[in-house]
Amino acid sequence: MINIWDYAKELPKVVIETLNGKIYKGEVICVDDADDGEDEDSITIELNNGQIIGVYPSEIKSIRKADE
């Protein structure tokens, strides 16, 4: 499983590829612990178009820091 906490301190720009083949590029806003009723932590990123999305580790095929 992907360790999203590696991106929590620095909050870099990342590229995330999901298991269903979608690719997202954006800046990490935060990494959150699972709340009550949730099974997983999540990573929230702001995409280049301003959209904000959250992704669970179980949905991530790969994640890496983006080239500037």
PyMOL commands that set and color helices and strands:
alter all, ss='L'
color gray80, all
select helices_A, chain A and resi 4-7+57-59
alter helices_A, ss='H'
color red, helices_A
select strands_A, chain A and resi 13-18+23-32+42-47+52-55+60-65
alter strands_A, ss='S'
color yellow, strands_A
deselect
rebuild
show_as cartoon
